[in-house]
Amino acid sequence: MSTSPPPQNTTARRLAAGREVWRVLSGRAARLLARAHQTWRRSLQVRVVTITLVASSLLVGGFAYLIADKITTILLDNARTDVQLRLKGGAGYAAKQVSLYGQPQEAQLQETIEGTVNYLAGGDPQQTSGVVVAITAADYPTMIQTRTAPAANVQPLISKELRAAVASGKVASQIQTGRLTGEQTKYLVYGSPVPTRFGQIELYYLVPLTRQDTTAADARATVVGTGIALVILLGLLAALVTRLVVNPVRVAARTAQRLSAGLLDQRMVVNGEDDLALLAASFNQMATNLQRQILRLEEMSRLQRRFTSDVSHELRTPLTTVRMAADLIFAERDEFDPAVARSAELLQAELDRFEELLTDLLEISRFDAGFAMLDAEPTDLVPVVHRVVDRLAGLAERVGVEIELDLPSTPVIAEVDPRRVERVLRNLVGNAVEHGEARPVLITLGIDETAVALTVRDHGVGLKVGEEKLVFNRFWRADPSRARQTGGTGLGLSISLEDARLHGGWLEAWGAPGQGAQFRLTLPARAGDRLTTSPLRLVPADAALPFGGPRDGGPLAIGPGSGGALAIGPAPADGGERQEVRS
């Protein structure tokens, strides 16, 4: 014995199936709409052809409607004129035939009316036209019966309004649809009063509009077919013309993409002497000039890098000799008189700075030549920060700057090159100490799931508006007249920027006059990952942002974004989103 499932379960299954079908259909429709929208945005040819088709369809459709309506009106007017002429003659003939009778009940009147109807119907030259003639007497419905030729029931096609209008002595007409002698047909019904000695009878002509409808339908079909053919022709013409114009533009775009990818020998084919040929020739000339300039700049850059590298290497040997002599003099400085001893100390200090400059120049030349390599390994950044602080503690104590640390209590592990990160942090902390104006310098370390960040905050003179664009330039100094406390080379921030880029990270700067500056280093927690946000804010929480932002002289944030871009503009509170300006 089997049992059928409960109706509730069947209904629930049907509803679930219906929802699933609706979800699939809506998903497909959304994908089709998205694909169509994408095609619309990307293809100039599709837009031009679509606009041409829509505009021409509206125009041709309007003309087709007007022409078809005009043809229909003309055909109907001709039919009305013809019926009016017949009606006028028929009414006169019927009046003569029944004028002999003074009473409606006379025996011969009905036969006369029938003969009149047959004569009027037989007078139609087109026997197959389907015209029906009828005579009725609204005032004598029982004495005078309705007579028609050919025989048909015309009462459904003669409306009360038409019958009342004719009975009141007027010639009236209506268009009615009904079945008289065959299939359902549209009729033009005209009625006219016929005066007699005993009163009034009514004469009706029922003319089928089949021929007029057929002619109008044929005309409409011809107009519509011609319009569709014209629209299609216009669409094909627009597609052809657009293709002739768009193809060279697409070729130019592809050639420009290849040129931007480094294929400097790419050129466009020049055909003819028209405007498009002139565009191709101008494009080729521009590409040739660009290729010549790029090759020239590349050669100059190569020579410059070669010169920097060669000079740096060649200076190593004399520097070693001078260093040995200077070390001897410096070791015996206590036996010289004070002026000579001071000169020995200055010589030793400048030799140290000169050696650092050579080291930095060699590092810069490696970055320029693309030979710099990243030796990433899992590293705890907390000891790195402590090593940098310990190394710069003497300088900080000498200039009266206190270095404060805000570090996590747990290890901060990231896949980085510890030597390069330590160098970046050493440059940032050294600059902060040098420009800190004897105020505290705060070092903050933060981490999240994808990135680690280090910020170095000082409360010194800060950066003026516009100086943020120059802070990472080589050999740039905010105040040329200011004496260096650390004897730096002017290449520290440039090298730090390259180290950050080598990690796939960001090195950014914020500054405002009188509020100090803050530098933020953001590195991916895993080597090779792409950065999207930073765990730490770029703008300090204690920074005063005046209303209006940088236009009112407020602080700006600038630093390298992804791909070497410089992030310029009011720094966001969360340090995440930035406006990128390509450098």
C-alpha positions, 0 to 999 in steps of 0.5 A, a space after each residue: 500500500 503506497 501513500 502519496 506525499 503530503 500536499 504541503 511538502 509538494 508545494 514547498 518543493 515546487 516553490 523551491 524549484 521555482 525559486 531556483 529556476 528564477 535565481 538561475 534565470 536572473 543570474 544569466 540575465 544579470 551576466 548578459 546585461 553586464 556583458 552588454 554594458 561592457 561591450 557598450 562602454 568598450 566599443 565605439 562601433 557598437 555605440 555608433 551603430 546602435 544609436 544610428 539604428 535607434 534614431 533611424 528606426 524612430 524616424 522611419 517608424 514615424 514616417 511609416 505611420 504617417 504614410 499608412 494613416 494618410 493612405 487609410 484616410 484617402 481610401 476611406 474618404 473615397 469610399 464615403 464619397 462613392 456611397 454618398 453619391 449612391 445614397 443621394 441617387 438611391 434616395 431620389 429614386 425610392 422617393 419617386 417609387 413610393 410617392 404614389 402611396 398615401 397610406 402605409 398599409 396599402 397592399 402594393 407598398 411592400 412590393 414596391 419597396 422590395 422592387 426598389 431595394 432590388 433595383 438599387 442593389 442591382 444597380 451596383 456595377 460590381 455585383 461581387 462587391 458585397 454592398 447591401 441595400 436596406 429600406 426600413 420604416 422606424 415610424 411603421 415597424 409593423 406595417 412596413 417590413 425591412 427589405 434588404 438586397 441581397 437578403 441579410 439581417 442588417 439590424 445588428 449593424 444599424 445602431 440605435 444612434 444611427 437609426 435615431 439620427 436618420 429617423 430625425 431626418 439627417 444623413 448619417 454614417 457609422 463604421 460597424 463590424 459584423 457578419 452579413 453574407 459571409 465572414 466577419 467584415 467591417 462595413 461603412 453604413 450610410 443612412 438617409 431619410 426618404 420622404 413619402 406622402 404618409 411620412 418617412 422611410 429610411 434607406 441604408 447602404 452597407 458597403 464592405 471595406 474589405 478592399 480598402 482594408 486590404 489595400 491599406 494593409 498592403 500599403 502598410 506592409 510595403 511601407 514597413 518592409 521598406 522602412 526595415 530595409 532602410 534601417 538595416 541599410 543605414 545600420 550596415 552603412 554606419 557599421 562600415 563607415 565606423 569600421 573605416 574610422 575605428 580600425 585605424 584608431 584600434 591599430 594606433 591603440 595597439 601600436 601605442 600599447 606595444 610602444 609603451 611595452 618597450 617595442 620601440 620599432 612598432 609602426 602603423 601602416 600608411 595607406 592613401 593620402 586621407 586624414 587617417 593616413 595623415 594620422 598614421 604618418 604623424 603617429 609614426 613620426 612621433 614614435 620615431 622621435 620618441 624612440 630616438 629620445 628614449 634611446 638617447 636618454 637610455 644611453 645617457 643613463 647607462 653612461 651616468 650609471 657606468 660613470 657613477 659605478 666606475 668612479 665609486 670603484 676607482 676611488 676605493 683604492 686611493 681612499 684606502 691609502 688615504 684612510 691608512 695615512 689618516 688613521 696614523 695621523 689620527 692615532 698620533 694627534 695627541 702629540 701635535 699642537 692643537 691646530 694640527 690635532 683638530 685638523 686630524 680630527 676633521 680629516 678623520 670625520 670627512 673621510 668617514 663621510 666620504 666612505 659612507 658616500 662611496 658606499 651609498 653611491 655604489 648602492 644607488 648604482 646597483 639599484 639603477 642597474 637593476 642588480 639589487 637583490 632581496 634576501 628575504 627571511 622571517 625576521 622579528 622586527 622588534 630586535 631590529 628596532 632596538 639595534 637601531 635605537 642603541 646605535 643612535 643613542 649617542 647622537 640622540 643624547 648629544 642633541 638632547 632628543 629622547 627616543 620613545 618606543 611603542 612596540 608590541 609585547 610579542 614578536 613581530 615576524 615578517 619575511 623581509 631583508 633585515 639588513 635593508 629594513 635596518 638601514 631604512 629605519 636607521 635613516 628615518 630615525 637619524 633624520 628625525 633626531 637631526 630635525 627633532 629640535 630637542 623634542 621626543 622622537 616616537 617609533 611605533 611598530 604595528 602589524 596586521 594579517 597582511 602587512 607590518 608598518 613602522 612610523 617615526 614621528 618627530 616634533 621639529 620644524 616639519 615640512 613646508 607645503 611642496 617640500 613633500 614632493 622633494 623629500 625622497 630626491 637624491 641630495 635634497 636638503 630642506 634647509 641648505 644652510 642647516 649643518 648636519 649633525 650626522 654627517 649624512 650623504 643626502 642619499 639616505 631617503 633615496 636608498 630607503 625608498 628603493 629598499 621599500 620598493 624592492 620589498 614591494 612596500 611603501 615609504 611615505 611622508 607626512 609633514 606640516 610647518 611647526 608640527 613636525 613630520 612622520 615617516 611610515 614604512 609599510 611592508 608585506 608580511 609575506 614576501 611577494 604579497 601585494 599591499 592594500 592597506 597599512 596597519 598604522 596611520 600616516 597622519 599622527 593623531 595629534 596633527 592639526 588639520 585646518 579646514 580646507 586641507 592642503 588648499 589652506 596650507 594644511 599638511 600633505 601626505 606624499 610617498 611612493 604608492 604601488 608601482 612607484 607612484 607618489 601619494 599626494 594629498 590630505 592623508 587619510 585618517 586610516 592611512 589606507 586610501 590615497 590619490 596616486 600621481 605617477 612620477 
